[in-house]
């Protein structure tokens, strides 16, 4: 295990892309994969925010580093969100931006 101050960073993948949600009435499902350094599989919590407001959160699947987050209906048009990986005992946390486009 690494000393707490020297942990390698894990990076949310697929974040920064535009996701399309067909209808605003339905909850958005946003799939986020966190890639760890080397061959380490990250675990832990991912939070999805819009500005300072937390929309939803979930735990990574330990087998593949993926979480599918469901959030309430988003506004029509582009929604700029932030995915935050909190880190675990082997990797530090990180964050990245995602744009979710909602159409009618």
Secondary structure, 3 states (H helix, E strand, C coil): CCCHHHCEECEEECCCCEEEECCCCCCEEEEEEEECCCCCCCCCEEEEEECCEEEEEEECCCCCCEEEEEECCCCCEEEEEEEEECCCCCEECEEEEEEEEECC
